């Protein structure tokens, strides 16, 4: 299973995890606390971890095509929830 990861500089990592998990909890299996979150998509999983100045996000998917799609979904939702542009660079 391919994996992709990004580290995003933000002081709002915990807030973003909370917002994203609450948003996706209506349709997806979600687990989260103040500093960590897990979202189970149909074809992959997103793990998030917040520190004081960073948000680390890792996505695991069934194949490369799905991984690319989930990167776009997670990136767009992160930026929408943050309300500002974020420097999101995926490494896989």
N, C-alpha and C positions, 0 to 999 in steps of 0.2 A: 504494500500500500504506500503510495507516495505521500510525503509530508512536506508542508511548507510552513515557514515561520517568519514572524516579523517582530521587531522591537520598536515601539512607538514612544517617542518622548512626549509625556503628558503628566501633569500633576493630578489629572482627573481619572486615572485608571480605574479606581474602585467605583466611581460614579458611572463610568461607561459600562463596566461589567454589569452593574445593577440594572441600568437602563436596557441594555441589550438582552439580558436574561429575562427581564419582565416582558419585554416586547415579544420575544420568541416563545415564551412559556405558553402562549395561547395555542400554538400549533405544534410545538416540538417538545421533546423531553429535555428539561433543563435542570441543572443543579448549580447553586451558587451561594457564596457567602461574601463577606466584605472584600476579600482580596483574590478570590478565584471563581472561575465559572466554567461550566461545561455545557455545550449545546450539541445534541445529537440530531444531525440532519439525516435524511433518508439514505444518503450515500456517503456520509462522512461525519467527522466529529471536529468541533472547535473547542480548544482549551485556552483559557485566558488567565493570566496572573498579573496582578498589579503590585507595584512597589511605589515608593514615594514619588518617583519621577519617571516611571516607565510602565508601559503596558505591553506584556509579551503575549503574543497570540500564535498558537500553532494549530494547523488544520491537517487532518489526515483524511484521505478520500480513497475511494475504490480504484480510481484511475486518474491519469494526468488531466484529461478533459474535465472531469468533475472537480478536481483540485483547482483548476483555473477558474471554473465557474464559482466555486465557493470562495475563492480569494476575492473575486469581484463583489459577491454578496456581502461578505464580512466587511470589506473595505468601505463600501457605500453606506452600510449601516453604521459603522464606527464614525464616519465623518458626519452623517446626519445627526447622530446622537450627541456628538461633540459640539456641533454647531459652528465648527471652524475647520479649515483644511488641516489635515494631519499628514505628516510625512510617513507614508506606509510603503515600505519596500519589502516585498516577499522574497524569501530565499528558499530554494528547494533543490 
